[in-house]
Amino acid sequence: MTVTRPLAAFACLNGAMGVALGAFAAHGAGPAVKTLLTTGAQYQMVHALLALACALWPNRDRLTIVAGWMAAGGGLIFSLALSAIALLSLKAMGAVAPIGGGLMILAWLLLAFCAIRAPSQSA
């Protein structure tokens, strides 16, 4: 099995950051910011796993890798935007969060397209 190593490594680092952010939200954050941090951590973790799946996707091609980078990048942007709002009171980052959200949505749609167009492997 071949792996797209840079994407896999980035996905794993994203996952680690998601766990750290979630732990901070659960144990160190005040109630006013806990929801934003938890939401950011959850989305980041799910999209880190999606990116890792793309890095391991059978018959992957350029579009599958693009979907993985969009998922990982979108999850990171979304999570960082919510963290900046929560921890730094940077309300302007509310305009950045939808960019991450859009990338995450596009990643799922692109991967669905890749799955549909992939040649069937019947046994």
Secondary structure as UniProt FT lines:
FT   HELIX           5..27
FT   HELIX           31..56
FT   TURN            58..59
FT   HELIX           62..88
FT   HELIX           91..95
FT   HELIX           97..117
//
